[in-house]
Amino acid sequence: MTLVGNKCDLPESRVVSEEQGRQLAAEMGPSVGFVETSAKEGINVTKVFEDIVRNIKANDKKPKPVAGGLKVGGGKKGHRFCRIL
């Protein structure tokens, strides 16, 4: 899992510090990463996408076809899943 902080290009509007984001990710578990991004400036957007896809592939070797893409992860009652189109 990756915790993503967005709009790192707007430091004057920051509500959560980078350190707070890293601390929250650490509290969520040792396998949770933290990355700050900016879609506007293109900062770390590709990195986050690639990291998430890499994690999905490592944890679910056999994606299940579903309407509109592939169902990856979860699927049990109360669990969420991601669709890769």
N, C-alpha and C positions, 0 to 999 in steps of 0.2 A: 504494500500500500504506500502511496505517496501523498503527503499533505502539501498542497500547493497554495502559496501566497501570491495573489495577483496584484497587478498595478505597482510593481516595484519601481516604476519610472515616476511615481508621484510621491516622493518622500514627505512633502508638506501635508499630504492628506492621510498619512499613515496612522492607523488605529492600533495595529499590532506590530510590535518590533520584530525584527528578524530573530533576535534571541528568544522572544516569546514563542514564535512559530517553531523554532528548533526544539525548545523545551516541551511544547505540546506534543510534537512528533515523538520525542523520546518517551514521554509519559504514555503514549499510545502503544508503544512496544518497540523492541529492538529492530524489528524488520520494517519500521515505518520511516521513510525518508522525508526530507523537507527540501523544497525548492521554491525560490521566489521567481516569479515570471512577470513579463510585460508583453501582452499581445500586441499592443501599439508599437513597441520598439523591437519586438521579435526576440526578446531576451528569454532564453531557456525554454521556449515553447516546444521546439523540436526535441530537446533533451527530455522534457517531461513526458511527451508522447512516447518516445522510444523506451524510456524507463518503464512506463506503465505496460506497454505491449510486451516487453521483455519479461516482466513479472508475471503477467497473465500466461504467457507461453510456458514459463517455468513451472507454474502451479496447476496448469490444466492442459495436459498433453493432447487431449481429444476434444476439441470444441464441437458442440452439437449444432447442426444446422437448424435455424428457425426462420420464420418469415422475416425478411429484411436484413439478414446477416447471420452471424454465428453467436450462439449463446455460450458465454464463457463464465465459469465459476458458479457459485451459489445454486439456485434453482430449488432448494428445499423450501418448505413453507416458512415464511418469515425472513428468508435470505434474499439478497439482491444479486443481480447479475449485470454484466456489461454486454452490450451488443457491439460487435465490430462489424462495420459495414464494408 
